[in-house]
Amino acid sequence: MEHERKHIIRIPDDLLQQIKESQQNDLKQSAPPYMPVRRKRLKWRYRKRLIIRSAVFIIIPLIIIGFVIWAVTYKNAVEVYASGELIGMVRFDKQMTPDSIAQEARDKLEAENQSQVAVTPVISLKPVHAGNADITAKDDLMDQLCAQIPYQVQASAFMLDGKPLVVLKDEAEAFSVRDNIFAEYTSSGGTVDSVSFVENVSIEDIFTDKSAIITMDKAIGALTAETAHSSVYTVQPGDILGQIAVKNNMALSDLIADNPGISAKSTLQIGQKLNIKSVTPLLSVKTVETAVTDETAPAPIQQQINPRAKTARVIQAGQDGKQRVTENVTRINGVIQEETVLNTEILEAPVPQIVEMPPQQE
């Protein structure tokens, strides 16, 4: 079998290059002049659609999610607590602090009570997110806070050995009560040098519950209320039963009844012990005054010895004079405890009584 022979035609390289260049020129000439511009416009539209799709499906959902998170977690209100107890909720304010809330409550209470106020609870704040329906107006919150928190007002008290006896609204009322009590024992007519309570009493400002404050009339009644006391009295030189009874604000019959074995005619011994049951006010008042009184200056008695006289006889009648005595008088609850003569001035000299006496027989 005869094989067919294949003839290979070899084209020169320079001719082949010319053919390629001719084909490229034909393609350039056949392509419309607007083709490069068209490709750029299609590319921009594609990019624009891609941006819009990204915004719709990615960026906008992220923005919405972020806004929802912010809206749910945004602190637009503040819870107000007093000693851990929730009082209410108000709109958030950067200038609001626990101290400012406590000061506003203190100012409001002081205006209502016309006195200084001590607010005892600890105020605390907690920022929260809340709906408008749950937020209370600031004025309403302060009303609730003042109505619920415990507080104390400044007042004046009669203190006995550091403990309050009665509490009054202010210092003016306390001193007025004191002066009313003192006035009961300073109207004797003398010059009062000093007046004070026998007990260790002082008037001091304190903070206390408003319910502890009482009126002036009730305070006077409480401080002057009489109570019974038992004690033992030691007889001093010159004492007599009647004088002891008066000094201890007792009736003579009560003094005798409380001391069996003595009577109104009994002679007392110096140092003798007597049972005393006296009724005295809660607070006793001590007054020291200078008393000036005009008294009788008794006529002195003078004796003359007459060797020839057989009996005593008055040969000149005496006549009392007048004297002015200045004394320092100490009283407790109006009862004289001590008298000290400071000065005696003779206003009218007494005329002595002269008695003629016979000689004394040995």
DRENKOL-772835 format. One record per residue (C-alpha): residue in one letter; x, y, z. Coordinates in Angstrom, 3 decimals. Layout:
BEGIN
+------+----------+----------+----------+
! rest !        x !        y !        z !
+------+----------+----------+----------+
!    A !        X !        Y !        Z !
...
+------+----------+----------+----------+
This chain:
BEGIN
+------+----------+----------+----------+
! rest !        x !        y !        z !
+------+----------+----------+----------+
!    M !    0.000 !    0.000 !    0.000 !
!    E !    1.273 !    3.260 !   -1.051 !
!    H !    1.504 !    5.989 !    1.479 !
!    E !    0.257 !    9.443 !    0.623 !
!    R !    2.914 !   12.063 !    0.799 !
!    K !    2.179 !   15.225 !    2.712 !
!    H !    3.657 !   18.455 !    1.426 !
!    I !    4.543 !   21.007 !    4.114 !
!    I !    4.645 !   24.630 !    3.023 !
!    R !    6.869 !   26.757 !    5.217 !
!    I !    5.845 !   30.419 !    5.554 !
!    P !    8.572 !   32.820 !    6.260 !
!    D !    8.543 !   34.490 !    9.680 !
!    D !    8.398 !   37.995 !    8.355 !
!    L !    5.358 !   37.158 !    6.258 !
!    L !    3.667 !   35.515 !    9.235 !
!    Q !    4.254 !   38.658 !   11.321 !
!    Q !    2.703 !   40.793 !    8.610 !
!    I !   -0.389 !   38.589 !    8.513 !
!    K !   -0.874 !   38.905 !   12.340 !
!    E !   -0.501 !   42.642 !   12.198 !
!    S !   -2.998 !   42.849 !    9.350 !
!    Q !   -5.561 !   40.815 !   11.345 !
!    Q !   -5.171 !   43.030 !   14.388 !
!    N !   -5.671 !   46.151 !   12.279 !
!    D !   -8.804 !   44.651 !   10.730 !
!    L !  -10.211 !   43.963 !   14.228 !
!    K !   -9.507 !   47.486 !   15.417 !
!    Q !  -11.141 !   48.966 !   12.349 !
!    S !  -14.222 !   46.703 !   12.625 !
!    A !  -14.841 !   47.437 !   16.392 !
!    P !  -17.184 !   50.367 !   17.099 !
!    P !  -15.516 !   53.484 !   18.581 !
!    Y !  -17.687 !   53.491 !   21.779 !
!    M !  -16.755 !   50.036 !   23.077 !
!    P !  -14.107 !   51.166 !   25.692 !
!    V !  -16.556 !   53.671 !   27.232 !
!    R !  -19.272 !   51.042 !   27.438 !
!    R !  -17.059 !   48.691 !   29.411 !
!    K !  -16.296 !   51.401 !   32.020 !
!    R !  -20.008 !   52.245 !   32.514 !
!    L !  -20.923 !   48.644 !   33.111 !
!    K !  -18.129 !   48.342 !   35.686 !
!    W !  -19.344 !   51.397 !   37.701 !
!    R !  -22.937 !   50.120 !   37.697 !
!    Y !  -21.758 !   46.785 !   39.021 !
!    R !  -19.811 !   48.430 !   41.818 !
!    K !  -22.795 !   50.640 !   42.717 !
!    R !  -25.113 !   47.686 !   42.915 !
!    L !  -22.579 !   45.880 !   45.091 !
!    I !  -22.402 !   48.853 !   47.489 !
!    I !  -26.173 !   49.114 !   47.733 !
!    R !  -26.523 !   45.404 !   48.363 !
!    S !  -23.857 !   45.572 !   51.075 !
!    A !  -25.616 !   48.511 !   52.742 !
!    V !  -28.963 !   46.789 !   52.651 !
!    F !  -27.903 !   43.390 !   53.851 !
!    I !  -24.964 !   44.199 !   56.159 !
!    I !  -24.493 !   47.835 !   57.226 !
!    I !  -28.123 !   48.792 !   57.821 !
!    P !  -28.883 !   45.693 !   59.975 !
!    L !  -25.765 !   46.405 !   62.001 !
!    I !  -26.900 !   49.999 !   62.538 !
!    I !  -30.356 !   48.830 !   63.581 !
!    I !  -28.935 !   46.251 !   65.989 !
!    G !  -26.610 !   48.846 !   67.511 !
!    F !  -29.441 !   51.318 !   67.964 !
!    V !  -31.612 !   48.684 !   69.639 !
!    I !  -28.804 !   47.756 !   72.032 !
!    W !  -28.201 !   51.443 !   72.862 !
!    A !  -31.913 !   52.076 !   73.383 !
!    V !  -32.234 !   49.100 !   75.726 !
!    T !  -29.097 !   49.783 !   77.784 !
!    Y !  -29.030 !   53.619 !   77.824 !
!    K !  -29.142 !   54.959 !   81.434 !
!    N !  -31.895 !   57.553 !   81.274 !
!    A !  -33.037 !   57.390 !   84.924 !
!    V !  -31.693 !   57.085 !   88.472 !
!    E !  -33.105 !   54.974 !   91.316 !
!    V !  -32.904 !   56.733 !   94.686 !
!    Y !  -32.340 !   54.592 !   97.791 !
!    A !  -32.405 !   55.552 !  101.477 !
!    S !  -30.508 !   53.058 !  103.665 !
!    G !  -30.976 !   50.424 !  100.967 !
!    E !  -34.741 !   51.002 !  100.555 !
!    L !  -35.966 !   52.150 !   97.140 !
!    I !  -37.748 !   55.494 !   97.343 !
!    G !  -38.384 !   56.225 !   93.672 !
!    M !  -36.937 !   56.889 !   90.240 !
!    V !  -36.176 !   60.219 !   88.557 !
!    R !  -34.778 !   61.273 !   85.209 !
!    F !  -30.988 !   61.091 !   84.923 !
!    D !  -29.100 !   64.264 !   85.787 !
!    K !  -25.301 !   64.488 !   85.682 !
!    Q !  -25.284 !   66.983 !   88.583 !
!    M !  -27.307 !   64.703 !   90.862 !
!    T !  -25.304 !   63.094 !   93.695 !
!    P !  -26.215 !   61.360 !   96.978 !
!    D !  -25.042 !   64.442 !   98.882 !
!    S !  -27.153 !   66.787 !   96.766 !
!    I !  -30.266 !   64.631 !   97.298 !
!    A !  -29.635 !   64.494 !  101.065 !
!    Q !  -29.123 !   68.275 !  101.166 !
!    E !  -32.365 !   68.920 !   99.277 !
!    A !  -34.244 !   66.645 !  101.684 !
!    R !  -32.618 !   68.398 !  104.654 !
!    D !  -33.543 !   71.852 !  103.308 !
!    K !  -37.146 !   70.794 !  102.728 !
!    L !  -37.504 !   69.300 !  106.219 !
!    E !  -35.901 !   72.341 !  107.856 !
!    A !  -38.352 !   74.618 !  106.052 !
!    E !  -41.268 !   72.489 !  107.234 !
!    N !  -40.080 !   72.254 !  110.862 !
!    Q !  -38.534 !   75.740 !  111.154 !
!    S !  -35.510 !   74.131 !  112.784 !
!    Q !  -32.224 !   72.477 !  111.910 !
!    V !  -32.605 !   68.840 !  110.903 !
!    A !  -30.285 !   65.819 !  110.978 !
!    V !  -31.022 !   63.280 !  108.216 !
!    T !  -29.849 !   59.872 !  109.412 !
!    P !  -30.300 !   57.496 !  106.397 !
!    V !  -27.531 !   57.008 !  103.839 !
!    I !  -28.652 !   58.117 !  100.372 !
!    S !  -27.443 !   56.115 !   97.348 !
!    L !  -28.146 !   56.334 !   93.597 !
!    K !  -28.290 !   53.653 !   90.887 !
!    P !  -28.391 !   54.630 !   87.168 !
!    V !  -30.924 !   52.496 !   85.232 !
!    H !  -32.905 !   52.402 !   81.996 !
!    A !  -36.617 !   52.990 !   82.469 !
!    G !  -39.725 !   53.893 !   80.557 !
!    N !  -41.266 !   57.313 !   80.894 !
!    A !  -44.198 !   55.866 !   82.824 !
!    D !  -41.869 !   54.636 !   85.580 !
!    I !  -40.018 !   57.946 !   86.072 !
!    T !  -41.231 !   60.224 !   88.893 !
!    A !  -41.026 !   64.002 !   88.910 !
!    K !  -38.222 !   65.401 !   91.092 !
!    D !  -40.598 !   67.284 !   93.434 !
!    D !  -42.772 !   64.196 !   93.936 !
!    L !  -39.692 !   62.113 !   94.734 !
!    M !  -38.553 !   64.632 !   97.380 !
!    D !  -42.027 !   64.538 !   98.958 !
!    Q !  -41.836 !   60.734 !   99.149 !
!    L !  -38.281 !   60.846 !  100.506 !
!    C !  -39.140 !   63.362 !  103.263 !
!    A !  -42.230 !   61.352 !  104.202 !
!    Q !  -40.366 !   58.044 !  104.537 !
!    I !  -36.896 !   58.767 !  105.892 !
!    P !  -36.349 !   59.090 !  109.652 !
!    Y !  -34.884 !   62.381 !  110.805 !
!    Q !  -34.278 !   64.369 !  113.981 !
!    V !  -34.885 !   68.036 !  114.680 !
!    Q !  -32.792 !   70.361 !  116.797 !
!    A !  -34.438 !   71.200 !  120.127 !
!    S !  -33.510 !   72.338 !  123.645 !
!    A !  -33.658 !   69.987 !  126.608 !
!    F !  -33.428 !   70.221 !  130.390 !
!    M !  -30.568 !   67.847 !  131.140 !
!    L !  -30.181 !   66.214 !  134.572 !
!    D !  -26.767 !   64.610 !  135.013 !
!    G !  -26.424 !   64.431 !  131.220 !
!    K !  -29.849 !   62.866 !  130.608 !
!    P !  -32.811 !   64.757 !  129.096 !
!    L !  -35.775 !   65.432 !  131.400 !
!    V !  -38.029 !   67.415 !  129.075 !
!    V !  -37.518 !   68.621 !  125.499 !
!    L !  -38.808 !   71.916 !  124.134 !
!    K !  -38.948 !   73.424 !  120.668 !
!    D !  -36.014 !   75.797 !  121.043 !
!    E !  -33.736 !   77.562 !  123.489 !
!    A !  -36.115 !   80.506 !  123.916 !
!    E !  -38.896 !   78.218 !  125.174 !
!    A !  -36.509 !   76.341 !  127.471 !
!    F !  -35.269 !   79.520 !  129.162 !
!    S !  -38.834 !   80.801 !  129.440 !
!    V !  -39.809 !   77.610 !  131.292 !
!    R !  -36.808 !   78.001 !  133.601 !
!    D !  -37.649 !   81.640 !  134.363 !
!    N !  -41.277 !   80.732 !  135.123 !
!    I !  -40.126 !   78.120 !  137.647 !
!    F !  -37.630 !   80.516 !  139.234 !
!    A !  -40.275 !   83.244 !  139.497 !
!    E !  -42.224 !   81.125 !  141.993 !
!    Y !  -39.375 !   81.511 !  144.491 !
!    T !  -38.045 !   85.020 !  143.802 !
!    S !  -41.023 !   87.155 !  144.802 !
!    S !  -40.295 !   87.530 !  148.521 !
!    G !  -39.344 !   91.196 !  148.182 !
!    G !  -35.599 !   90.901 !  148.808 !
!    T !  -32.775 !   91.470 !  146.390 !
!    V !  -32.050 !   88.164 !  144.707 !
!    D !  -28.312 !   87.580 !  144.453 !
!    S !  -28.510 !   84.206 !  142.747 !
!    V !  -31.055 !   81.588 !  141.764 !
!    S !  -30.303 !   78.096 !  140.526 !
!    F !  -31.435 !   74.520 !  140.599 !
!    V !  -30.160 !   72.409 !  143.463 !
!    E !  -29.637 !   69.465 !  141.104 !
!    N !  -27.045 !   69.335 !  138.323 !
!    V !  -29.319 !   70.796 !  135.645 !
!    S !  -28.369 !   72.406 !  132.346 !
!    I !  -30.174 !   73.494 !  129.187 !
!    E !  -28.580 !   72.099 !  126.041 !
!    D !  -29.350 !   71.844 !  122.331 !
!    I !  -29.881 !   68.284 !  121.140 !
!    F !  -31.198 !   66.474 !  118.064 !
!    T !  -34.246 !   64.374 !  118.854 !
!    D !  -37.403 !   62.906 !  117.362 !
!    K !  -40.075 !   65.510 !  116.745 !
!    S !  -42.541 !   63.502 !  118.848 !
!    A !  -40.391 !   64.055 !  121.976 !
!    I !  -40.981 !   67.832 !  121.983 !
!    I !  -43.636 !   69.026 !  124.457 !
!    T !  -45.317 !   72.355 !  125.175 !
!    M !  -44.125 !   74.863 !  127.771 !
!    D !  -47.088 !   74.194 !  130.092 !
!    K !  -46.417 !   70.450 !  130.076 !
!    A !  -42.720 !   71.052 !  130.713 !
!    I !  -43.431 !   73.271 !  133.730 !
!    G !  -45.850 !   70.685 !  135.082 !
!    A !  -43.317 !   67.869 !  134.682 !
!    L !  -40.432 !   69.757 !  136.267 !
!    T !  -42.463 !   70.974 !  139.266 !
!    A !  -44.317 !   67.706 !  139.888 !
!    E !  -43.899 !   66.770 !  143.549 !
!    T !  -42.443 !   63.465 !  144.623 !
!    A !  -41.938 !   61.937 !  148.084 !
!    H !  -38.420 !   61.593 !  149.478 !
!    S !  -37.167 !   59.869 !  152.627 !
!    S !  -34.052 !   61.007 !  154.465 !
!    V !  -32.483 !   61.276 !  157.901 !
!    Y !  -31.953 !   64.639 !  159.608 !
!    T !  -29.300 !   65.223 !  162.264 !
!    V !  -30.352 !   67.668 !  164.991 !
!    Q !  -28.174 !   70.789 !  165.121 !
!    P !  -27.666 !   73.203 !  168.033 !
!    G !  -30.747 !   75.412 !  168.487 !
!    D !  -33.091 !   73.126 !  166.491 !
!    I !  -36.684 !   72.669 !  167.591 !
!    L !  -39.252 !   70.302 !  166.111 !
!    G !  -41.352 !   73.021 !  164.520 !
!    Q !  -38.330 !   74.564 !  162.842 !
!    I !  -37.166 !   71.192 !  161.517 !
!    A !  -40.636 !   70.506 !  160.103 !
!    V !  -40.765 !   73.851 !  158.287 !
!    K !  -37.231 !   73.445 !  156.940 !
!    N !  -38.134 !   70.075 !  155.416 !
!    N !  -41.527 !   71.179 !  154.118 !
!    M !  -43.398 !   68.906 !  156.551 !
!    A !  -46.302 !   69.309 !  158.905 !
!    L !  -45.300 !   69.053 !  162.569 !
!    S !  -47.818 !   66.236 !  163.080 !
!    D !  -46.251 !   64.245 !  160.223 !
!    L !  -42.759 !   64.720 !  161.676 !
!    I !  -43.925 !   63.417 !  165.081 !
!    A !  -45.781 !   60.502 !  163.460 !
!    D !  -42.672 !   59.457 !  161.536 !
!    N !  -40.560 !   59.450 !  164.706 !
!    P !  -42.121 !   57.287 !  167.419 !
!    G !  -41.076 !   58.176 !  170.942 !
!    I !  -41.064 !   61.953 !  170.511 !
!    S !  -43.788 !   64.514 !  171.089 !
!    A !  -44.256 !   68.246 !  170.635 !
!    K !  -42.796 !   68.752 !  174.138 !
!    S !  -39.794 !   66.487 !  173.680 !
!    T !  -36.344 !   67.954 !  174.204 !
!    L !  -34.079 !   67.278 !  171.262 !
!    Q !  -30.477 !   66.231 !  171.704 !
!    I !  -27.703 !   67.521 !  169.464 !
!    G !  -26.808 !   64.750 !  166.999 !
!    Q !  -30.173 !   63.009 !  167.392 !
!    K !  -31.438 !   61.366 !  164.170 !
!    L !  -34.931 !   62.109 !  162.872 !
!    N !  -36.775 !   60.398 !  160.025 !
!    I !  -37.797 !   62.903 !  157.377 !
!    K !  -40.419 !   62.268 !  154.708 !
!    S !  -40.737 !   65.323 !  152.543 !
!    V !  -42.569 !   66.069 !  149.330 !
!    T !  -40.438 !   68.086 !  146.941 !
!    P !  -40.653 !   68.967 !  143.243 !
!    L !  -38.613 !   67.101 !  140.671 !
!    L !  -36.260 !   70.072 !  140.517 !
!    S !  -35.604 !   72.126 !  143.647 !
!    V !  -34.786 !   75.825 !  143.401 !
!    K !  -32.135 !   77.445 !  145.575 !
!    T !  -32.238 !   81.201 !  146.068 !
!    V !  -29.733 !   83.434 !  147.820 !
!    E !  -30.979 !   86.923 !  148.529 !
!    T !  -30.159 !   89.973 !  150.574 !
!    A !  -33.090 !   90.853 !  152.831 !
!    V !  -33.392 !   94.165 !  154.636 !
!    T !  -35.989 !   94.345 !  157.441 !
!    D !  -36.864 !   96.854 !  160.117 !
!    E !  -37.130 !   95.166 !  163.475 !
!    T !  -37.609 !   96.043 !  167.112 !
!    A !  -34.450 !   96.772 !  168.997 !
!    P !  -35.226 !   95.265 !  172.430 !
!    A !  -34.511 !   97.440 !  175.462 !
!    P !  -31.518 !   96.133 !  177.388 !
!    I !  -31.830 !   95.353 !  181.092 !
!    Q !  -29.381 !   96.987 !  183.450 !
!    Q !  -28.985 !   95.984 !  187.107 !
!    Q !  -27.937 !   98.295 !  189.956 !
!    I !  -26.894 !   96.876 !  193.322 !
!    N !  -28.294 !   98.812 !  196.322 !
!    P !  -26.872 !   97.591 !  199.641 !
!    R !  -29.919 !   98.938 !  201.411 !
!    A !  -32.420 !   97.349 !  199.063 !
!    K !  -34.117 !   94.262 !  200.329 !
!    T !  -35.924 !   93.280 !  197.087 !
!    A !  -35.489 !   93.872 !  193.337 !
!    R !  -37.495 !   96.663 !  191.835 !
!    V !  -37.624 !   98.501 !  188.478 !
!    I !  -36.493 !  102.066 !  188.902 !
!    Q !  -36.602 !  102.912 !  185.155 !
!    A !  -38.955 !  101.421 !  182.642 !
!    G !  -37.287 !  100.381 !  179.456 !
!    Q !  -38.463 !  101.238 !  175.929 !
!    D !  -37.732 !   99.257 !  172.762 !
!    G !  -36.085 !  101.001 !  169.865 !
!    K !  -35.925 !  100.264 !  166.123 !
!    Q !  -33.152 !   98.688 !  164.033 !
!    R !  -32.603 !   97.826 !  160.375 !
!    V !  -31.136 !   94.373 !  159.849 !
!    T !  -29.479 !   93.282 !  156.600 !
!    E !  -29.282 !   89.500 !  156.209 !
!    N !  -28.102 !   86.992 !  153.645 !
!    V !  -30.921 !   84.438 !  153.348 !
!    T !  -30.626 !   81.052 !  151.633 !
!    R !  -33.858 !   79.292 !  150.698 !
!    I !  -34.667 !   76.010 !  148.986 !
!    N !  -38.105 !   75.907 !  147.392 !
!    G !  -38.979 !   79.001 !  149.393 !
!    V !  -38.070 !   77.503 !  152.783 !
!    I !  -35.308 !   79.260 !  154.735 !
!    Q !  -32.259 !   77.079 !  155.174 !
!    E !  -29.739 !   79.600 !  156.481 !
!    E !  -29.690 !   83.237 !  157.639 !
!    T !  -26.544 !   85.282 !  158.096 !
!    V !  -26.681 !   88.814 !  159.542 !
!    L !  -24.563 !   91.149 !  157.456 !
!    N !  -25.293 !   94.468 !  159.147 !
!    T !  -27.446 !   96.022 !  161.906 !
!    E !  -28.289 !   99.720 !  161.855 !
!    I !  -29.956 !  101.343 !  164.910 !
!    L !  -32.749 !  103.629 !  163.791 !
!    E !  -34.071 !  104.483 !  167.270 !
!    A !  -31.930 !  103.706 !  170.298 !
!    P !  -33.768 !  101.682 !  172.933 !
!    V !  -34.124 !  103.011 !  176.510 !
!    P !  -32.630 !  100.520 !  178.954 !
!    Q !  -34.670 !   99.069 !  181.783 !
!    I !  -32.931 !   99.688 !  185.121 !
!    V !  -33.555 !   97.199 !  187.884 !
!    E !  -32.438 !   97.834 !  191.453 !
!    M !  -31.093 !   94.677 !  193.021 !
!    P !  -30.280 !   93.881 !  196.694 !
!    P !  -26.769 !   92.714 !  197.401 !
!    Q !  -26.162 !   89.054 !  196.794 !
!    Q !  -25.967 !   87.082 !  199.998 !
!    E !  -23.028 !   84.717 !  200.297 !
+------+----------+----------+----------+
